[in-house]
Amino acid sequence: MEVIIKTDKEELSKEAAQIVKAALQRKPNLVLGLATGSTPVGTYQELIRMHKEEGLDFSKVVTFNLDEYVGLPPSHEQSYNYFMYDNLFNHINVNPQNIHIPNGVVPDLDAHCEWYERQIQKAGGIDIQILGIGSDGHIAFNEPGASLASRTHVEGLAESTIKDNARFFEREEDVPRFAITMGVATILEARHCILLANGENKADAVAKCVEGPITSQITSSALQMHPKATIIIDEPAASKLERRKHYKWVYENKRKLYSAQ
């Protein structure tokens, strides 16, 4: 696990976008796993800038989103489908046929989850998976107690998640109580996982993810088992990491090591 600590959200967003850009230049048909929420928006804005100003090409990219609320149609302003088009897809040259987002209003949710897993496999697996982290340490909608061996499934949302997401709705009662989410095992099969976090309110979750025990109560802690997990955070989100000085030293000197070769 590589931990990269940047000054602020803008800098961490640029760092993540550079990783995606480099991967896309190596592999034009990159399979990209995407997250919603306020944290990755900065990364999406930087990718949009790279597309418009530098000609970064997304025409062959295949995308898979982590999750979607059950009960919200794709056209709903708080659906993750709407979010992704508003914050990324409408501004780059991605082929709409290559976009995959779970559908929370299908008649058979379990069959849809199985179908989603098959689509990921048909695409050859996810090359880069972008992740956020919940205040309780969850990734995607894999709430505390979700199996670390889980595949795409329907998950009941924790009370803390409902309260965190209530700011996007008129009333807390309007927040859906269930979501379709990639499972932890599905996420861990991505070749490279990039977790983004900013702000002091994420410091506890980040510390448990990076330095705590691996447990289903903190599903993000499963990233400790991943062969290529990159944690990109700002200074406030890193404030409770006991080894943050070491992580900074490694980041700075590892790049010097490779540049000297």
C-alpha positions in Angstrom: 0.0 0.0 0.0 1.4 3.4 -1.1 0.3 6.4 0.9 0.6 9.8 -0.8 0.0 12.9 1.3 -0.7 16.1 -0.6 -1.3 19.6 0.7 -5.0 19.9 -0.2 -7.8 18.5 -2.2 -6.7 20.2 -5.4 -3.3 18.6 -5.2 -4.6 15.2 -4.4 -7.0 15.4 -7.3 -4.2 16.3 -9.7 -2.1 13.4 -8.5 -4.9 10.9 -9.1 -5.7 12.4 -12.5 -2.0 12.1 -13.5 -2.1 8.4 -12.7 -5.2 7.8 -14.8 -3.7 9.9 -17.6 -0.5 7.8 -17.7 -2.4 4.6 -17.6 -4.7 5.8 -20.4 -1.8 6.8 -22.6 -0.3 3.3 -22.1 -3.7 1.6 -22.7 -6.2 3.5 -24.8 -9.0 1.0 -24.0 -8.5 1.3 -20.3 -11.2 -0.2 -18.1 -11.9 2.4 -15.5 -13.8 1.9 -12.2 -15.4 5.1 -11.0 -16.8 6.5 -7.7 -19.3 9.2 -6.9 -19.4 11.7 -4.0 -17.7 15.0 -3.5 -14.1 13.7 -3.2 -13.5 12.4 -6.7 -15.1 15.5 -8.4 -11.8 17.3 -8.4 -10.1 14.4 -10.2 -12.9 14.4 -12.8 -12.5 18.1 -13.3 -8.8 17.6 -13.9 -9.5 14.8 -16.4 -12.0 17.0 -18.2 -9.3 19.7 -18.4 -6.8 17.2 -19.8 -9.3 16.1 -22.4 -10.2 19.7 -23.5 -6.7 21.2 -23.3 -4.4 18.3 -23.9 -6.5 16.0 -26.1 -6.7 13.2 -23.6 -8.7 10.6 -25.5 -11.5 8.6 -23.7 -13.1 7.2 -26.9 -12.0 3.6 -26.2 -12.3 3.7 -22.4 -14.8 1.3 -20.7 -16.2 2.5 -17.4 -17.9 0.7 -14.4 -19.4 2.6 -11.5 -19.2 1.3 -8.0 -22.8 1.7 -7.0 -26.3 3.1 -7.4 -29.2 3.8 -5.1 -32.1 1.3 -5.2 -35.3 3.0 -6.2 -33.9 6.1 -7.9 -34.3 6.1 -11.7 -31.3 7.2 -13.8 -32.9 10.5 -14.5 -33.2 11.4 -10.8 -31.0 14.3 -9.9 -29.6 12.4 -6.9 -29.0 9.2 -8.8 -25.4 8.3 -9.4 -26.1 7.9 -13.1 -27.1 11.6 -13.2 -24.1 12.5 -11.1 -21.6 10.8 -13.4 -23.0 12.4 -16.6 -23.2 15.8 -14.9 -19.6 15.6 -13.5 -17.7 13.7 -16.1 -19.4 11.8 -19.0 -21.0 14.9 -20.6 -17.7 16.6 -20.8 -15.4 13.9 -22.4 -15.5 11.8 -25.5 -16.4 8.5 -23.8 -18.6 6.2 -25.9 -22.1 5.9 -24.1 -22.1 2.2 -25.0 -19.0 1.7 -22.9 -20.5 3.2 -19.8 -21.8 0.8 -17.1 -23.7 2.0 -14.0 -25.9 -0.3 -11.9 -29.6 0.2 -12.4 -31.5 0.6 -9.1 -35.0 0.3 -10.6 -34.7 -3.1 -12.4 -37.4 -5.7 -11.5 -34.9 -8.3 -10.5 -32.0 -6.8 -8.5 -30.1 -10.0 -7.8 -30.1 -11.0 -11.5 -28.9 -7.5 -12.3 -26.0 -7.8 -9.8 -25.0 -11.1 -11.5 -25.2 -9.5 -14.9 -23.0 -6.6 -13.7 -20.3 -9.0 -12.6 -20.4 -10.7 -16.0 -19.9 -7.4 -17.7 -16.8 -6.6 -15.7 -15.4 -10.0 -16.6 -16.3 -9.6 -20.3 -14.4 -6.3 -20.3 -11.3 -8.1 -19.0 -11.5 -6.8 -15.5 -11.0 -3.3 -14.1 -7.6 -1.7 -14.7 -7.9 1.3 -12.3 -10.6 1.5 -9.6 -11.1 5.0 -8.0 -12.6 4.8 -4.5 -13.8 7.2 -1.8 -14.1 6.3 1.8 -17.1 6.7 4.1 -16.8 8.2 7.6 -17.3 4.7 9.0 -14.5 3.4 6.8 -16.6 1.8 4.1 -15.7 1.6 0.4 -18.5 1.7 -2.3 -21.6 0.9 -0.2 -19.9 -2.0 1.6 -21.0 -1.0 5.0 -19.5 -2.3 8.3 -20.1 -6.0 8.5 -20.2 -6.5 4.7 -18.3 -9.7 3.7 -14.8 -9.1 2.4 -15.6 -11.9 -0.1 -18.7 -10.1 -1.4 -19.5 -9.6 -5.1 -21.9 -7.0 -6.6 -25.0 -7.1 -4.3 -27.8 -5.2 -2.7 -26.6 -3.6 0.6 -28.7 -1.9 3.3 -27.2 1.5 4.2 -25.9 2.2 7.6 -27.4 5.0 9.7 -24.2 7.0 9.5 -24.2 6.8 5.7 -27.8 7.9 5.5 -27.0 10.9 7.7 -23.8 11.7 5.6 -25.8 11.6 2.4 -28.8 13.5 3.7 -27.2 16.8 2.7 -27.9 15.9 -1.0 -31.6 15.4 -0.4 -34.4 17.7 0.8 -35.0 15.5 3.9 -33.2 12.7 5.5 -36.3 10.5 5.0 -35.7 10.9 1.2 -32.4 9.1 1.3 -32.8 5.6 -0.1 -32.1 2.8 2.4 -30.6 0.3 -0.1 -28.1 0.4 -2.9 -26.5 -1.9 -5.5 -22.8 -2.0 -4.9 -19.7 -3.8 -6.1 -18.6 -6.1 -3.4 -15.2 -5.9 -1.7 -13.9 -8.9 -3.6 -15.0 -7.4 -6.9 -13.1 -4.2 -6.0 -10.0 -6.1 -4.9 -9.8 -7.7 -8.3 -9.0 -4.4 -9.9 -5.4 -4.2 -11.0 -4.9 -0.9 -9.3 -7.0 0.7 -6.6 -6.8 4.4 -5.9 -8.5 5.6 -2.7 -9.1 9.4 -2.3 -9.9 11.2 0.9 -9.8 14.8 2.1 -10.7 16.7 5.2 -10.3 16.1 8.9 -13.7 14.3 9.1 -12.1 11.4 7.2 -9.0 11.2 9.3 -10.3 8.4 11.6 -11.5 6.3 8.7 -8.2 6.7 6.8 -6.2 5.7 9.9 -8.3 2.6 10.4 -8.1 1.8 6.7 -4.3 2.1 6.4 -3.0 1.2 9.9 -5.8 -0.7 11.6 -6.6 -4.4 11.5 -8.2 -5.9 8.5 -11.8 -6.3 9.4 -15.3 -6.4 7.8 -16.2 -3.6 10.2 -13.9 -1.3 8.2 -14.3 -2.6 4.7 -11.7 -0.3 3.3 -9.1 -2.1 5.4 -9.2 -4.9 2.9 -7.1 -2.7 0.6 -4.1 -3.7 2.8 -4.3 -7.0 1.1 -4.2 -5.5 -2.4 -0.9 -5.8 -4.4 -1.3 -2.3 -5.8 -3.4 0.1 -3.6 -2.6 3.8 -3.6 -4.1 6.0 -0.9 -4.0 9.7 -1.9 -5.1 12.1 0.8 -4.6 15.6 2.0 -2.9 16.8 5.2 -6.1 16.9 7.3 -7.2 13.4 6.3 -3.7 12.2 7.1 -3.6 13.8 10.6 -4.2 10.6 12.6 -1.8 8.4 10.7 1.0 7.4 13.1 3.5 6.8 10.3 2.7 9.8 8.1 6.3 11.1 8.2 7.5 7.8 6.9 4.9 7.8 4.1 6.1 11.3 3.0 9.7 10.2 3.0 9.0 7.1 0.9 7.0 9.1 -1.6 9.7 11.7 -2.1 12.7 9.4 -2.1 11.1 6.6 -4.2 10.6 9.1 -7.1 14.2 10.2 -6.8 15.3 6.5 -6.8 13.4 5.8 -10.0 14.4 9.0 -11.8 18.1 8.2 -11.1 17.9 4.9 -12.9 
